[in-house]
Amino acid sequence: MFFRQNTYHRMGKTVRGIMELFQIDKGHPHTFTKKDLRIHLGKQGFDILHCENWGYLRTWLAEFRIKKLKSIIKALLLSTLDRTLYILRKP
């Protein structure tokens, strides 16, 4: 299975939770760190054959280049995501 998911580092996940709690940014119904996602996929019976990350730093820098207030605020609050691609197999 080809699976793409945005993931956050621990600080980013915490900030996202606060933003969603106060309805600053609605966000997604589920927010994962890479570790959370690997555990969840394992519990669902998937083997991870390949994992590819875009990188937090690369995404963080891109947030500033977008020049939109929402993107800059996300970068300043360190709630930057990482675009993560998984190739999965269910034995």
N, CA, C and O atoms as a MOPAC input file, in Angstrom:
PM7 MOZYME 1SCF
protein

 N      0.83900 1    -1.16200 1     0.00000 1
 C      0.00000 1     0.00000 1     0.00000 1
 C      0.89300 1     1.23700 1     0.00000 1
 O      1.89300 1     1.28800 1     0.71600 1
 N      0.54000 1     2.20100 1    -0.78000 1
 C      1.19700 1     3.50100 1    -0.83800 1
 C      0.41900 1     4.40000 1     0.11900 1
 O     -0.79000 1     4.56900 1    -0.04500 1
 N      1.09000 1     4.98200 1     1.11600 1
 C      0.40900 1     5.74700 1     2.15600 1
 C      1.20300 1     7.01100 1     2.45800 1
 O      2.39500 1     6.95000 1     2.76100 1
 N      0.53700 1     8.14700 1     2.37400 1
 C      1.19800 1     9.41400 1     2.67600 1
 C      0.47700 1    10.08900 1     3.83000 1
 O     -0.75100 1    10.16700 1     3.85300 1
 N      1.25900 1    10.57400 1     4.78900 1
 C      0.67400 1    11.18000 1     5.97700 1
 C      1.56600 1    12.32800 1     6.44700 1
 O      2.79200 1    12.23100 1     6.41000 1
 N      0.94000 1    13.40200 1     6.88300 1
 C      1.69200 1    14.48100 1     7.51100 1
 C      1.92000 1    14.10300 1     8.96400 1
 O      0.98800 1    13.68300 1     9.65000 1
 N      3.15000 1    14.24800 1     9.44100 1
 C      3.48200 1    13.93700 1    10.82300 1
 C      4.11400 1    15.17400 1    11.46600 1
 O      4.59800 1    16.07400 1    10.78000 1
 N      4.09600 1    15.19300 1    12.77900 1
 C      4.63900 1    16.30900 1    13.54700 1
 C      5.66700 1    15.79400 1    14.54500 1
 O      5.61400 1    14.63200 1    14.94700 1
 N      6.60000 1    16.64900 1    14.94700 1
 C      7.47000 1    16.30100 1    16.06300 1
 C      6.64200 1    16.50400 1    17.33300 1
 O      5.53400 1    17.03600 1    17.25700 1
 N      7.14800 1    16.09600 1    18.48900 1
 C      6.35100 1    16.16200 1    19.72800 1
 C      5.87000 1    17.57500 1    20.04900 1
 O      4.71300 1    17.76600 1    20.42200 1
 N      6.74400 1    18.55500 1    19.90800 1
 C      6.35100 1    19.94600 1    20.18900 1
 C      5.25200 1    20.38900 1    19.22800 1
 O      4.27900 1    21.02200 1    19.63700 1
 N      5.40900 1    20.05800 1    17.96700 1
 C      4.40500 1    20.42100 1    16.96500 1
 C      3.05700 1    19.78600 1    17.23900 1
 O      2.01800 1    20.41900 1    17.04600 1
 N      3.06500 1    18.53800 1    17.68900 1
 C      1.81200 1    17.84700 1    18.01100 1
 C      1.11400 1    18.52500 1    19.18700 1
 O     -0.10900 1    18.66200 1    19.19300 1
 N      1.89000 1    18.94600 1    20.17400 1
 C      1.32100 1    19.64300 1    21.33600 1
 C      0.70500 1    20.97800 1    20.92000 1
 O     -0.41600 1    21.30000 1    21.31700 1
 N      1.43500 1    21.74800 1    20.12500 1
 C      0.93000 1    23.04000 1    19.65400 1
 C     -0.31900 1    22.84400 1    18.81200 1
 O     -1.28800 1    23.59000 1    18.95300 1
 N     -0.30200 1    21.83000 1    17.92400 1
 C     -1.49300 1    21.53700 1    17.09300 1
 C     -2.69300 1    21.24200 1    17.98000 1
 O     -3.79500 1    21.72200 1    17.71600 1
 N     -2.48500 1    20.45400 1    19.03300 1
 C     -3.57500 1    20.12600 1    19.94800 1
 C     -4.16300 1    21.35800 1    20.60400 1
 O     -5.38100 1    21.47200 1    20.73700 1
 N     -3.31000 1    22.28200 1    21.01400 1
 C     -3.78200 1    23.53100 1    21.63200 1
 C     -4.54000 1    24.37800 1    20.61300 1
 O     -5.59300 1    24.93500 1    20.92400 1
 N     -4.00700 1    24.47300 1    19.39800 1
 C     -4.67200 1    25.25900 1    18.35000 1
 C     -6.04300 1    24.68600 1    18.02600 1
 O     -6.99400 1    25.43500 1    17.80200 1
 N     -6.14800 1    23.36700 1    18.00100 1
 C     -7.43100 1    22.73300 1    17.71100 1
 C     -8.39100 1    22.89200 1    18.88300 1
 O     -9.58500 1    23.10800 1    18.67700 1
 N     -7.88400 1    22.78800 1    20.11300 1
 C     -8.71100 1    22.94200 1    21.31000 1
 C     -9.37700 1    24.31100 1    21.34800 1
 O    -10.56500 1    24.42100 1    21.65000 1
 N     -8.61500 1    25.35000 1    21.04200 1
 C     -9.14200 1    26.71000 1    21.05400 1
 C     -9.70100 1    27.14600 1    19.69700 1
 O    -10.02100 1    28.31700 1    19.49600 1
 N     -9.81100 1    26.20700 1    18.78500 1
 C    -10.37100 1    26.41400 1    17.45100 1
 C     -9.66600 1    27.53300 1    16.68700 1
 O    -10.29400 1    28.27400 1    15.92900 1
 N     -8.34700 1    27.64600 1    16.89800 1
 C     -7.54100 1    28.59500 1    16.13100 1
 C     -7.34600 1    28.05500 1    14.71900 1
 O     -7.39100 1    28.79900 1    13.73900 1
 N     -7.13000 1    26.76200 1    14.63900 1
 C     -6.98500 1    26.06900 1    13.36100 1
 C     -7.62600 1    24.70300 1    13.55200 1
 O     -7.17100 1    23.91100 1    14.37700 1
 N     -8.68100 1    24.42300 1    12.79300 1
 C     -9.44700 1    23.19100 1    12.99600 1
 C     -8.58200 1    21.94200 1    12.88900 1
 O     -8.71500 1    21.02100 1    13.69400 1
 N     -7.70700 1    21.90900 1    11.91000 1
 C     -6.80000 1    20.77900 1    11.78900 1
 C     -7.46600 1    19.49900 1    11.33400 1
 O     -8.49700 1    19.51800 1    10.66200 1
 N     -6.87200 1    18.41200 1    11.70300 1
 C     -7.24500 1    17.07300 1    11.28300 1
 C     -7.80900 1    16.32000 1    12.47500 1
 O     -7.48100 1    16.66300 1    13.61100 1
 N     -8.64000 1    15.31400 1    12.27000 1
 C     -9.13400 1    14.56200 1    13.43900 1
 C     -8.04800 1    13.74900 1    14.13400 1
 O     -8.22000 1    13.36800 1    15.29200 1
 N     -6.93400 1    13.47400 1    13.45800 1
 C     -5.83300 1    12.71100 1    14.04900 1
 C     -4.51500 1    13.41500 1    13.75300 1
 O     -4.25200 1    13.81800 1    12.62000 1
 N     -3.69800 1    13.55500 1    14.78000 1
 C     -2.38100 1    14.14900 1    14.62900 1
 C     -1.36600 1    13.13900 1    15.13200 1
 O     -1.47000 1    12.65700 1    16.26000 1
 N     -0.37800 1    12.81300 1    14.29400 1
 C      0.60100 1    11.78100 1    14.61700 1
 C      2.01600 1    12.32300 1    14.62900 1
 O      2.35700 1    13.21500 1    13.85200 1
 N      2.84000 1    11.78000 1    15.51600 1
 C      4.28100 1    11.88600 1    15.36400 1
 C      4.67400 1    10.67500 1    14.52600 1
 O      3.85600 1     9.78000 1    14.31500 1
 N      5.90400 1    10.63500 1    14.05100 1
 C      6.34500 1     9.45900 1    13.27800 1
 C      6.26700 1     8.19500 1    14.13400 1
 O      5.86200 1     7.13500 1    13.65700 1
 N      6.66000 1     8.32300 1    15.40600 1
 C      6.62200 1     7.17800 1    16.31300 1
 C      5.18000 1     6.69700 1    16.52500 1
 O      4.91200 1     5.49600 1    16.47400 1
 N      4.24800 1     7.64000 1    16.76200 1
 C      2.83200 1     7.28300 1    16.92700 1
 C      2.31800 1     6.51600 1    15.70900 1
 O      1.63600 1     5.49900 1    15.83200 1
 N      2.66400 1     7.03300 1    14.53800 1
 C      2.16800 1     6.43400 1    13.30400 1
 C      2.73900 1     5.03300 1    13.08600 1
 O      2.01700 1     4.12600 1    12.67100 1
 N      4.01600 1     4.85400 1    13.36200 1
 C      4.62300 1     3.52200 1    13.22200 1
 C      3.95800 1     2.51700 1    14.16900 1
 O      3.68800 1     1.37900 1    13.78500 1
 N      3.69900 1     2.94100 1    15.39300 1
 C      3.01400 1     2.05800 1    16.35500 1
 C      1.61500 1     1.72100 1    15.85500 1
 O      1.20500 1     0.56100 1    15.88700 1
 N      0.88500 1     2.72900 1    15.39600 1
 C     -0.48600 1     2.51500 1    14.90000 1
 C     -0.50000 1     1.57500 1    13.69400 1
 O     -1.33000 1     0.67000 1    13.62000 1
 N      0.41100 1     1.78900 1    12.75700 1
 C      0.46500 1     0.92200 1    11.57900 1
 C      0.80800 1    -0.51300 1    11.97400 1
 O      0.24700 1    -1.46100 1    11.42400 1
 N      1.72100 1    -0.67300 1    12.92100 1
 C      2.07300 1    -2.01000 1    13.41400 1
 C      0.89100 1    -2.71100 1    14.06200 1
 O      0.69100 1    -3.90800 1    13.85600 1
 N      0.10400 1    -1.97300 1    14.84700 1
 C     -1.08200 1    -2.55600 1    15.49300 1
 C     -2.12100 1    -2.98800 1    14.46100 1
 O     -2.90400 1    -3.90700 1    14.70200 1
 N     -2.12000 1    -2.31900 1    13.31500 1
 C     -3.05600 1    -2.67500 1    12.24800 1
 C     -2.52700 1    -3.81900 1    11.38500 1
 O     -3.19300 1    -4.25300 1    10.44500 1
 N     -1.33500 1    -4.30300 1    11.70500 1
 C     -0.77600 1    -5.45200 1    11.00500 1
 C      0.04900 1    -5.13500 1     9.77000 1
 O      0.30400 1    -6.02300 1     8.95600 1
 N      0.47400 1    -3.87800 1     9.61300 1
 C      1.25600 1    -3.50100 1     8.44400 1
 C      2.74800 1    -3.58400 1     8.72300 1
 O      3.20700 1    -3.25400 1     9.81600 1
 N      3.49400 1    -4.02500 1     7.72600 1
 C      4.94800 1    -3.93900 1     7.73800 1
 C      5.32700 1    -2.72000 1     6.91400 1
 O      4.75600 1    -2.49000 1     5.84700 1
 N      6.27800 1    -1.94100 1     7.39400 1
 C      6.75600 1    -0.77600 1     6.65100 1
 C      7.93000 1    -1.23000 1     5.78000 1
 O      8.99100 1    -1.59500 1     6.28800 1
 N      7.72300 1    -1.20100 1     4.47700 1
 C      8.75600 1    -1.60700 1     3.53200 1
 C      9.69700 1    -0.45400 1     3.19200 1
 O     10.88500 1    -0.66000 1     2.94200 1
 N      9.15100 1     0.75700 1     3.18800 1
 C      9.94000 1     1.93400 1     2.81500 1
 C      9.31500 1     3.15600 1     3.47800 1
 O      8.09200 1     3.26500 1     3.57000 1
 N     10.15700 1     4.06900 1     3.93800 1
 C      9.69500 1     5.32600 1     4.52800 1
 C     10.55200 1     6.45300 1     3.96500 1
 O     11.77900 1     6.35400 1     3.92800 1
 N      9.90500 1     7.50600 1     3.53400 1
 C     10.60400 1     8.65000 1     2.95700 1
 C     10.03400 1     9.92200 1     3.56700 1
 O      8.81700 1    10.10700 1     3.59200 1
 N     10.89800 1    10.79300 1     4.05500 1
 C     10.45700 1    12.03500 1     4.69100 1
 C     10.92100 1    13.24100 1     3.89500 1
 O     11.99400 1    13.23200 1     3.29100 1
 N     10.09600 1    14.27800 1     3.90600 1
 C     10.47000 1    15.53500 1     3.26800 1
 C     11.37800 1    16.31400 1     4.20200 1
 O     12.28200 1    17.01000 1     3.74100 1
 N     11.15800 1    16.21000 1     5.50100 1
 C     11.99800 1    16.84400 1     6.51600 1
 C     11.35600 1    18.05700 1     7.15200 1
 O     10.81700 1    18.92300 1     6.46200 1
 N     11.41600 1    18.11600 1     8.48900 1
 C     10.82600 1    19.24500 1     9.21000 1
 C     11.48400 1    20.56400 1     8.84200 1
 O     10.79800 1    21.56000 1     8.61700 1
 N     12.80800 1    20.57700 1     8.77900 1
 C     13.51400 1    21.82300 1     8.48000 1
 C     13.13000 1    22.35200 1     7.10400 1
 O     12.88500 1    23.54700 1     6.94200 1
 N     13.07800 1    21.48300 1     6.13300 1
 C     12.71100 1    21.87800 1     4.76600 1
 C     11.29100 1    22.46200 1     4.73200 1
 O     11.04400 1    23.47200 1     4.07400 1
 N     10.36700 1    21.81600 1     5.44400 1
 C      8.98900 1    22.30200 1     5.50100 1
 C      8.91500 1    23.61500 1     6.26100 1
 O      8.18700 1    24.52700 1     5.86800 1
 N      9.67800 1    23.71200 1     7.36300 1
 C      9.68500 1    24.92200 1     8.19000 1
 C     10.14000 1    26.11400 1     7.36000 1
 O      9.51900 1    27.17600 1     7.41500 1
 N     11.20900 1    25.95600 1     6.59700 1
 C     11.70000 1    27.03200 1     5.74100 1
 C     10.68200 1    27.38800 1     4.65400 1
 O     10.51700 1    28.56000 1     4.31600 1
 N     10.01000 1    26.38800 1     4.11400 1
 C      8.99400 1    26.62400 1     3.08000 1
 C      7.82100 1    27.42600 1     3.62500 1
 O      7.21300 1    28.20600 1     2.89200 1
 N      7.49200 1    27.24300 1     4.91300 1
 C      6.39500 1    28.00200 1     5.53600 1
 C      6.66200 1    29.50600 1     5.43600 1
 O      5.73300 1    30.27900 1     5.20600 1
 N      7.90100 1    29.92400 1     5.60400 1
 C      8.24000 1    31.34300 1     5.50600 1
 C      8.19100 1    31.83700 1     4.06200 1
 O      7.80500 1    32.97700 1     3.80600 1
 N      8.58100 1    30.98200 1     3.12600 1
 C      8.57400 1    31.38800 1     1.71500 1
 C      7.17600 1    31.56300 1     1.16300 1
 O      6.97900 1    32.30700 1     0.20200 1
 N      6.19100 1    30.88200 1     1.75900 1
 C      4.80900 1    30.98300 1     1.28300 1
 C      4.28800 1    32.40400 1     1.46700 1
 O      3.46200 1    32.87100 1     0.68200 1
 N      4.76700 1    33.09200 1     2.49800 1
 C      4.42400 1    34.49000 1     2.78100 1
 C      2.94500 1    34.68700 1     3.08300 1
 O      2.38400 1    35.74100 1     2.78400 1
 N      2.31600 1    33.68300 1     3.67000 1
 C      0.94100 1    33.82200 1     4.15300 1
 C      1.00600 1    33.83600 1     5.67500 1
 O      1.79000 1    33.10200 1     6.27800 1
 N      0.18700 1    34.66600 1     6.28500 1
 C      0.22800 1    34.83800 1     7.73200 1
 C      0.06900 1    33.51400 1     8.47400 1
 O      0.80900 1    33.24500 1     9.42100 1
 N     -0.88600 1    32.68700 1     8.05500 1
 C     -1.13100 1    31.40300 1     8.72200 1
 C      0.11900 1    30.50800 1     8.66600 1
 O      0.46000 1    29.86200 1     9.65600 1
 N      0.78200 1    30.46900 1     7.53800 1
 C      1.99000 1    29.64900 1     7.38400 1
 C      3.12000 1    30.16700 1     8.26400 1
 O      3.84000 1    29.38100 1     8.88000 1
 N      3.27700 1    31.47400 1     8.32300 1
 C      4.33600 1    32.06000 1     9.14700 1
 C      4.06500 1    31.80900 1    10.62500 1
 O      4.98900 1    31.50000 1    11.37700 1
 N      2.81500 1    31.93800 1    11.04900 1
 C      2.46200 1    31.66600 1    12.44600 1
 C      2.74500 1    30.21000 1    12.79700 1
 O      3.29000 1    29.92700 1    13.86300 1
 N      2.37600 1    29.27700 1    11.90400 1
 C      2.66200 1    27.86000 1    12.14700 1
 C      4.16200 1    27.63300 1    12.31100 1
 O      4.58300 1    26.87000 1    13.18000 1
 N      4.96300 1    28.28600 1    11.48700 1
 C      6.41600 1    28.13400 1    11.58000 1
 C      6.94100 1    28.71400 1    12.88800 1
 O      7.77500 1    28.09600 1    13.55000 1
 N      6.46300 1    29.88500 1    13.26300 1
 C      6.92300 1    30.51900 1    14.50100 1
 C      6.52000 1    29.72100 1    15.73900 1
 O      7.23600 1    29.71900 1    16.74000 1
 N      5.37600 1    29.04400 1    15.66900 1
 C      4.90600 1    28.22000 1    16.79500 1
 C      5.49300 1    26.80600 1    16.77400 1
 O      5.18800 1    25.98700 1    17.64100 1
 N      6.33500 1    26.53000 1    15.78200 1
 C      6.97800 1    25.21800 1    15.62100 1
 C      5.97200 1    24.08500 1    15.45100 1
 O      6.20000 1    22.96800 1    15.91500 1
 N      4.86600 1    24.37900 1    14.78600 1
 C      3.87500 1    23.32700 1    14.50300 1
 C      3.98900 1    22.87200 1    13.05200 1
 O      2.99700 1    22.51100 1    12.42000 1
 N      5.20100 1    22.89700 1    12.54300 1
 C      5.48400 1    22.50100 1    11.16800 1
 C      5.36800 1    20.98700 1    11.02300 1
 O      5.78900 1    20.23600 1    11.90200 1
 N      4.80600 1    20.55800 1     9.93100 1
 C      4.63400 1    19.13200 1     9.67500 1
 C      5.75700 1    18.60000 1     8.79900 1
 O      6.54100 1    19.36100 1     8.23100 1
 N      5.81500 1    17.30300 1     8.70400 1
 C      6.73600 1    16.63600 1     7.78900 1
 C      5.90200 1    15.75400 1     6.87900 1
 O      5.08700 1    14.96200 1     7.35300 1
 N      6.09600 1    15.88300 1     5.60500 1
 C      5.38700 1    15.02500 1     4.64700 1
 C      6.09500 1    13.68400 1     4.60800 1
 O      7.25900 1    13.59300 1     4.21800 1
 N      5.39400 1    12.66200 1     5.01000 1
 C      5.99800 1    11.33100 1     5.12700 1
 C      5.27900 1    10.35200 1     4.20500 1
 O      4.05000 1    10.29800 1     4.17600 1
 N      6.05000 1     9.59000 1     3.46400 1
 C      5.52800 1     8.59500 1     2.54100 1
 C      5.93000 1     7.20900 1     3.04400 1
 O      7.09200 1     6.97000 1     3.37300 1
 N      4.96900 1     6.31600 1     3.10000 1
 C      5.22500 1     4.93800 1     3.49000 1
 C      4.78600 1     3.99800 1     2.37000 1
 O      3.78000 1     4.23100 1     1.70000 1
 N      5.54200 1     2.96100 1     2.18900 1
 C      5.08700 1     1.83200 1     1.37000 1
 C      4.92400 1     0.69300 1     2.35700 1
 O      5.87000 1     0.28900 1     3.03300 1
 N      3.70500 1     0.18500 1     2.42300 1
 C      3.31700 1    -0.78000 1     3.44500 1
 C      2.92500 1    -2.11900 1     2.81400 1
 O      2.57000 1    -2.20200 1     1.63800 1
 N      3.00300 1    -3.14000 1     3.62900 1
 C      2.56200 1    -4.46800 1     3.20900 1
 C      1.84400 1    -5.10500 1     4.38000 1
 O      2.26200 1    -4.98100 1     5.53100 1
 N      0.77300 1    -5.77700 1     4.07100 1
 C      0.07100 1    -6.53200 1     5.09500 1
 C      0.29300 1    -8.01600 1     4.79200 1
 O     -0.24400 1    -8.54600 1     3.81900 1
 N      1.09500 1    -8.68100 1     5.64000 1
 C      1.43600 1   -10.08700 1     5.35100 1
 C      0.21900 1   -11.00700 1     5.38000 1
 O      0.34900 1   -12.21100 1     5.15700 1

